[in-house]
Amino acid sequence: MIKRLLLALILGVSPIFLSTSLYADELAVASQVLPVNINKADAETLAQNLVGVGQSRAEAIVRYRDTYGPFFSIDDLTDVKGVGQSIVDKNRDRITLE
């Protein structure tokens, strides 16, 4: 019961709402991640929002961007040491360039 009340507060909905069939739909919407602009995001934001990217890789992405300029395609991330094609593929829907 307490978990449901806390979740209602976090989602900004009535606790009664959580007992309806719309509960699952609301959770799905709340769990969606907004795209991250890899040309503007700081290391902390990258680490928090990209799958398989911790603080160290996120800092490497920012360092690479600061050294070589903006990324022109999502696949350019593979030029960053420690970022392979599988990480890029896992995050393709989470990344934006603009």
NORHU-V659007 format. One record per pair of residues at least 24 apart in sequence whose C-alpha atoms are under 6 Angstrom apart, sorted by the first residue. I is the first residue (numbers start at 1). J is the second residue. D is the distance in Angstrom with one decimal. If there is no record, write none. Layout:
# NORHU-V659007
I/J/D
I/J/D
This chain:
# NORHU-V659007
35/94/4.4
35/95/5.1
35/96/5.9
36/94/6.0
36/95/4.9
36/96/5.7
37/95/6.0
37/96/4.6
37/97/5.2
37/98/6.0
38/97/6.0
39/70/5.5
